[in-house]
Amino acid sequence: MENASYPAGLCAERSAVAQMIAAGERDPIACAVATGGTKAGSPCGICRQVLREFATDMTVVLVAEDGGRLTQRETTLGKLLPDAFDGSALKKRR
């Protein structure tokens, strides 16, 4: 849900993760991002981190539509967010 006040908005990727969790799922297998224009957009940094909380790595498909012409490329979450922070850093040592 995009919003003119950026901090109050909720990107589509995070909305999808919220719906996934609400439906009782925890393991996403892929993410697709579709944008208008000549160059496909990719998930923002916050979305990349949220996706990383639920998937170590997965396919990310980036699609752009410009006047009926589609361009597409695939990448991975690992390439978009190398050396990601994950919950293992929060575990207490015994």
N, C-alpha and C positions, 0 to 999 in steps of 0.2 A: 504494500500500500504506500505509494509515493505520497509525499506531503511537501508543501512549500517550505515548511520548517523542517529542515533535514533531520535533526535529531529525533523528531517526532514520527518520522516515516518508518516504514517497515518494508524492506526489499522483498521482492518476490521469492528469492531463494530462502530467506528466513521464514517467510510465510509458509512456504512448502514444508520446511522442516517442522514448523509448529503443527501443521496439519498432519504430518507423518506421525509425530509423537501423540497427538490427540487420537489418532486412529489405532494406537497401540503398537506401532512399528518403531524400530530402532536402527535399522541397517539399510541406508540408502545405497543403491547400486549405480546410479548415474545422476547427472544434473544437466539440464539443457537451459541455455540462456538465449532468448531471441530478442533482438533489438532492430529498430529501423536504422537505415543509413547504409553507407557503403562498407563500413567495418564493424564486425561483430564486437559487442561489448563482452566483458567478463565479470564474474562476481566481484563485488567490492571486498575490501580487506576483512570487514566484520563478517560478511557472509562466508568468506573462505574459512575463517576460524570456526564459525558455527558448523559448517559442513564437516570440518576436520574433527570436531567433537564426536561425530557419529560414524565417520569413515576414515580409515587410515589413508586410503587412496581410492579414487574412482574416476571414471571417465567423465569429462566435462565437455559437452558439445556446445559450441558457440555459433549462433546463426544470425545473419543479418539479412534484412529484406529491404531492397531499394528499388522501388518502382516495379515490383513483380519479379525482380531478379534476386535469387537467393544465393548467398555465399555461406559456406559452412567449414568449420575446422574443428578438430578434436584435440583435446589436451587432457591432462590429468590434474587432479587436485594437488598431487605431490609437486608437479611442475609450477603450479600457480602459487603454492605456499610451501616452499622448501624449508626444511628445518623447523617445522611447525611446533608450537607449544602444545602440549597435550596434558591430560589429567594426571599422567604418571608423575609429573613434577610436584603434585600436591599430596602424594601419599606419604604418610609418616614412616620413618625408618623404625625398625624394631630391633 
